[in-house]
Amino acid sequence: MSLVDAFTDEAKKPQIIKDCCELIDAEVKDKGGISGLAIKAGYGAVKGIKPGFIEGAVTDLVPEFAKVLEPIYADAKSQNKPVAEFFSSNTGRVADALLSITDAKAARAKSGVAKGAYEKLRGAAKKNVEQAVPRLGRLIEKHAN
């Protein structure tokens, strides 16, 4: 089964969305220092836009993320490597794939708050996404295998 098929399966989708939201919450919670405060403030602002905003954004992004991650997932499978391990050893590639989607979305965002928060955090985004890749790899392994 392809990653896209697994992540667009209507039966699996609610749990995948829930797990993705929990992953984001955990990553934000783990951030420390000055940059962590900025991330937490930006995330709080985005969550405050309207109830369910993050869940809605994740629901919209999951199919696109699955498409850009499909080649990386396929490489892991073709090399008979555990997906989580393969993703962890390819954090830059995974981060670049995901950020290509969020950059395009942010450019088209209608909400000034969401767009502004993204622009403020984008400079450190790759590092932060790379830090989330091990959790993401485990999430993909859980739902796609």
Phi, psi and chi 1 to 4 in degrees:
 res  aa     phi    psi   chi1   chi2   chi3   chi4
   1 MET       -  135.9  175.8 -179.2  -78.9      -
   2 SER   -75.5  162.4   77.0      -      -      -
   3 LEU   -63.8  -41.6 -175.7   60.8      -      -
   4 VAL   -60.9  -45.5  172.7      -      -      -
   5 ASP   -60.8  -44.7  -70.0  -19.9      -      -
   6 ALA   -64.1  -42.0      -      -      -      -
   7 PHE   -86.5   -4.3  -84.2   63.6      -      -
   8 THR  -112.1    5.1   56.6      -      -      -
   9 ASP   -67.2  117.3 -179.9  -27.8      -      -
  10 GLU   -59.9  -29.8  -70.7  -59.1  -40.0      -
  11 ALA   -70.8  -33.5      -      -      -      -
  12 LYS   -89.6  -22.9  -68.3 -178.6  174.0 -174.2
  13 LYS   -54.8  -45.7 -159.4  169.4 -172.1  177.5
  14 PRO   -58.1  -41.1  -24.7   34.1      -      -
  15 GLN   -71.7  -36.4 -172.7   60.4   48.9      -
  16 ILE   -62.8  -45.4  -68.6  169.1      -      -
  17 ILE   -61.3  -46.1  -59.2  -55.9      -      -
  18 LYS   -59.2  -46.8 -178.8  179.4 -177.7  -74.4
  19 ASP   -64.6  -37.6  -72.7   -6.8      -      -
  20 CYS   -64.6  -43.2  -72.7      -      -      -
  21 CYS   -63.5  -39.8  -70.5      -      -      -
  22 GLU   -65.4  -38.1  -71.2  172.9   -1.9      -
  23 LEU   -60.8  -47.3 -178.5  151.9      -      -
  24 ILE   -61.8  -47.3  -65.0  165.0      -      -
  25 ASP   -57.0  -43.9  -73.2  -16.4      -      -
  26 ALA   -65.4  -42.5      -      -      -      -
  27 GLU   -63.5  -43.9  -74.6  -64.3  -39.6      -
  28 VAL   -64.2  -44.3  170.2      -      -      -
  29 LYS   -59.8  -35.4 -176.9  179.9  177.9 -151.8
  30 ASP   -76.0  -11.9  -73.9   -6.7      -      -
  31 LYS   -72.9  139.8  -59.2  -61.3  175.4 -157.2
  32 GLY  -130.1  176.6      -      -      -      -
  33 GLY    73.7 -168.5      -      -      -      -
  34 ILE   -63.3  -44.9  -59.9  -68.8      -      -
  35 SER   -65.3  -34.1   63.8      -      -      -
  36 GLY   -63.4  -39.3      -      -      -      -
  37 LEU   -63.2  -41.1  -70.3  172.9      -      -
  38 ALA   -64.8  -42.1      -      -      -      -
  39 ILE   -64.0  -45.7  -70.5  167.3      -      -
  40 LYS   -63.3  -39.5  -71.1  173.5 -177.0  177.0
  41 ALA   -66.8  -44.8      -      -      -      -
  42 GLY   -63.3  -42.0      -      -      -      -
  43 TYR   -65.3  -42.2 -173.4   60.9      -      -
  44 GLY   -62.0  -40.1      -      -      -      -
  45 ALA   -64.1  -43.8      -      -      -      -
  46 VAL   -66.2  -42.1  169.8      -      -      -
  47 LYS   -64.0  -28.4  -77.6 -178.9   90.3  169.1
  48 GLY   -79.4   -9.1      -      -      -      -
  49 ILE   -57.2  -49.8  -68.4  170.4      -      -
  50 LYS  -166.5  150.3   67.5  178.4 -177.5  177.5
  51 PRO   -58.0  136.2  -22.8   32.0      -      -
  52 GLY    82.2    5.4      -      -      -      -
  53 PHE   -60.1  -46.8 -177.5   84.3      -      -
  54 ILE   -63.6  -47.4  -60.8  -64.5      -      -
  55 GLU   -59.3  -41.2 -175.7  177.4  -51.2      -
  56 GLY   -64.3  -42.1      -      -      -      -
  57 ALA   -64.3  -43.3      -      -      -      -
  58 VAL   -63.1  -43.3  168.6      -      -      -
  59 THR   -58.3  -41.6  -60.0      -      -      -
  60 ASP   -69.9  -35.4  -70.1  -15.9      -      -
  61 LEU   -83.6  -29.2  -70.6  169.0      -      -
  62 VAL   -53.9  -47.6  162.2      -      -      -
  63 PRO   -62.2  -38.3  -22.1   32.2      -      -
  64 GLU   -69.3  -40.5  -67.8  179.7   70.2      -
  65 PHE   -61.0  -43.3  -76.9  163.5      -      -
  66 ALA   -59.6  -40.2      -      -      -      -
  67 LYS   -62.9  -45.3  -75.8  178.2 -167.8  167.9
  68 VAL   -77.4  -21.1  -62.5      -      -      -
  69 LEU   -89.5  -12.9  -67.2  175.2      -      -
  70 GLU   -53.2  -46.8 -177.7   73.6   46.9      -
  71 PRO   -62.9  -34.6  -19.5   29.3      -      -
  72 ILE   -71.1  -42.7  -55.8  167.4      -      -
  73 TYR   -60.0  -45.2  176.4   79.1      -      -
  74 ALA   -62.9  -38.4      -      -      -      -
  75 ASP   -62.3  -42.6  -74.8   -9.0      -      -
  76 ALA   -60.6  -46.1      -      -      -      -
  77 LYS   -65.1  -43.5  -68.7  -58.8 -158.8  177.5
  78 SER   -66.6  -25.7   71.4      -      -      -
  79 GLN   -95.1    5.7  -65.4  176.5   32.4      -
  80 ASN    54.0   39.4  -68.9  -40.5      -      -
  81 LYS  -104.1  146.4  -58.6 -107.8  175.9  140.7
  82 PRO   -60.0  135.2  -20.7   31.2      -      -
  83 VAL   -58.0  -46.3  173.6      -      -      -
  84 ALA   -60.4  -42.1      -      -      -      -
  85 GLU   -65.5  -44.6  177.8 -175.3  -52.8      -
  86 PHE   -63.6  -45.0 -170.1   82.1      -      -
  87 PHE   -60.8  -43.0  -88.3   52.0      -      -
  88 SER   -63.0  -28.9  -70.0      -      -      -
  89 SER   -89.3    0.0   65.0      -      -      -
  90 ASN  -131.4   44.0  -72.4  -83.9      -      -
  91 THR   -61.1  -40.1   57.8      -      -      -
  92 GLY   -64.1  -42.6      -      -      -      -
  93 ARG   -63.3  -43.7 -174.4  175.6  168.7 -159.2
  94 VAL   -64.5  -46.2  172.0      -      -      -
  95 ALA   -61.1  -44.7      -      -      -      -
  96 ASP   -61.0  -40.9  -72.9  -21.3      -      -
  97 ALA   -62.7  -47.8      -      -      -      -
  98 LEU   -65.6  -42.6  -64.0  173.1      -      -
  99 LEU   -68.4  -25.0  -70.8  168.8      -      -
 100 SER   -62.5  -33.5   71.8      -      -      -
 101 ILE   -76.7  -48.8  -60.4  -61.2      -      -
 102 THR   -68.1  -33.8   57.5      -      -      -
 103 ASP   -61.5  -44.5  -73.1  -11.8      -      -
 104 ALA   -65.1  -40.8      -      -      -      -
 105 LYS   -64.6  -44.7  -69.6  -82.2 -171.0 -169.1
 106 ALA   -62.6  -37.1      -      -      -      -
 107 ALA   -63.5  -28.7      -      -      -      -
 108 ARG   -99.8    1.8  -64.0 -173.8  -51.2  -91.5
 109 ALA   -59.1  138.7      -      -      -      -
 110 LYS   -87.9  -29.2  -67.8  176.3 -175.6  166.8
 111 SER   -80.5  119.5  167.3      -      -      -
 112 GLY   -63.4  -34.5      -      -      -      -
 113 VAL   -65.2  -48.1  173.6      -      -      -
 114 ALA   -63.5  -44.4      -      -      -      -
 115 LYS   -63.5  -44.9 -165.4  173.3 -156.9  170.5
 116 GLY   -63.9  -43.0      -      -      -      -
 117 ALA   -62.6  -42.9      -      -      -      -
 118 TYR   -62.9  -45.8 -172.6   83.4      -      -
 119 GLU   -61.4  -38.3  -72.0  170.8   -0.8      -
 120 LYS   -67.3  -33.4  -74.4  179.9 -174.3  165.8
 121 LEU   -94.9  -11.5  -60.2  174.0      -      -
 122 ARG   -61.4  -34.2 -179.5   54.2  178.7   94.6
 123 GLY   -56.6  -37.2      -      -      -      -
 124 ALA  -100.8    6.1      -      -      -      -
 125 ALA   -61.0  -44.9      -      -      -      -
 126 LYS   -59.8  -45.3 -175.4  167.9 -178.5  179.2
 127 LYS   -60.6  -43.0  178.2 -174.8   83.7  161.8
 128 ASN   -68.4  -38.9  -71.3  -50.3      -      -
 129 VAL   -66.7  -42.4  173.2      -      -      -
 130 GLU   -57.7  -38.3  -73.3  174.8  -19.6      -
 131 GLN   -66.7  -26.4  -69.8  170.5  -12.1      -
 132 ALA   -85.8  -12.6      -      -      -      -
 133 VAL   -58.6  -41.1  168.0      -      -      -
 134 PRO   -58.7  -42.1  -28.5   37.7      -      -
 135 ARG   -64.7  -41.5  -80.9 -175.5  172.6  129.4
 136 LEU   -62.5  -43.3  176.5   62.4      -      -
 137 GLY   -58.9  -41.4      -      -      -      -
 138 ARG   -66.5  -38.5  -70.3 -170.6  -61.7  -86.6
 139 LEU   -63.7  -45.0 -174.7  150.9      -      -
 140 ILE   -64.1  -43.3  -70.4  171.1      -      -
 141 GLU   -59.1  -42.0 -151.9  165.2   65.5      -
 142 LYS   -61.8  -43.7  173.9 -176.9  173.6 -178.1
 143 HIS   -97.4  -20.5  -68.5  -71.2      -      -
 144 ALA   -99.9  -19.1      -      -      -      -
 145 ASN   -90.2      -  -69.5  -24.1      -      -
